[in-house]
Amino acid sequence: MAHDIAEFTMIPRCPKGREDTENQIKRLLHAHEVILLEARSMANEAAEHGDTGTNDMIVSNLIRLNETQVWFVAEHIQKFCKQT
């Protein structure tokens, strides 16, 4: 259930009510950064235990994807900040 997962995540919940676009994008960027920190930790642990398959899966499917998303979202923040 979603509320059960929300209790265990390190990603802060969004505020109740309305939120401006810049803060929404910043929260999204932070969420991807949290995922990257955890994924890198898991990849290192898998590598230390010789589990190359798990390491490859984490690097290929989590780290690369979220690094790309961080780059895209960070670009949006820069463009947004230049407009204001």
Buried (B, 14 or more C-beta within 10 A) or exposed (E): EEEEEEEEEEBEEEEEEEEEEBEEBBBBBBBBBBBBEBBBEBBEEBBEEEBEEBBEBBBEEBBEBBBEBBEEBBEBBEEEEEEE
